[in-house]
Amino acid sequence: MAVFKWFFVFLILIFVDLTDFRFLCTLSFEVKAYLLQGFCDAVTSTNIKGILEREFHSNKEKAVD
């Protein structure tokens, strides 16, 4: 769920950036870094590694059968 929240935040920022570039220019570097860090944390918290490991093991078991 957190991924969707940050995804929509970035969509809004991109839309605002396309319509009024000055808005993102006024954001400080710290705010941009905070938004980027939040998005990265949200993506990694979905446990992508665990999903990939499950897929790998299930494909490995199918190959053995």
C-alpha positions in Angstrom: 0.0 0.0 0.0 2.9 2.3 0.7 4.1 1.8 -2.8 0.9 3.2 -4.2 1.1 6.3 -1.9 4.6 7.2 -3.1 3.8 6.3 -6.7 0.9 8.8 -6.7 3.1 11.4 -5.0 5.6 11.1 -7.8 2.9 11.2 -10.4 1.6 14.4 -8.9 5.1 15.9 -8.8 5.8 14.9 -12.4 2.5 16.4 -13.5 3.2 19.6 -11.6 6.7 19.6 -13.0 5.4 19.4 -16.6 2.8 22.2 -16.0 5.0 24.5 -13.9 8.7 23.7 -13.7 9.3 26.4 -11.2 7.5 24.4 -8.5 10.1 21.7 -8.4 12.8 24.2 -8.6 11.6 25.8 -5.4 11.7 22.5 -3.5 14.8 22.2 -1.5 17.3 19.4 -2.1 16.4 17.9 1.3 12.7 17.6 0.3 13.5 16.0 -3.0 15.9 13.5 -1.2 13.2 12.7 1.3 10.6 12.0 -1.4 13.1 9.8 -3.3 14.1 7.9 -0.1 10.5 7.3 0.8 9.7 5.9 -2.6 12.8 3.6 -2.5 11.8 2.4 1.0 8.3 1.7 -0.1 9.4 -0.3 -3.1 12.0 -2.3 -1.1 9.5 -3.0 1.7 7.3 -5.0 -0.6 9.9 -7.8 -0.2 10.8 -8.1 -3.9 13.7 -10.4 -2.9 11.3 -12.8 -1.2 9.0 -12.9 -4.2 11.9 -13.6 -6.6 13.3 -16.4 -4.3 9.9 -18.1 -4.2 9.7 -18.0 -8.0 13.2 -19.3 -8.4 12.5 -22.2 -6.0 9.2 -23.1 -7.6 10.8 -23.1 -11.1 13.7 -25.2 -9.8 11.2 -27.8 -8.3 9.3 -27.9 -11.6 12.6 -28.6 -13.5 13.4 -31.5 -11.2 10.0 -33.1 -11.7 
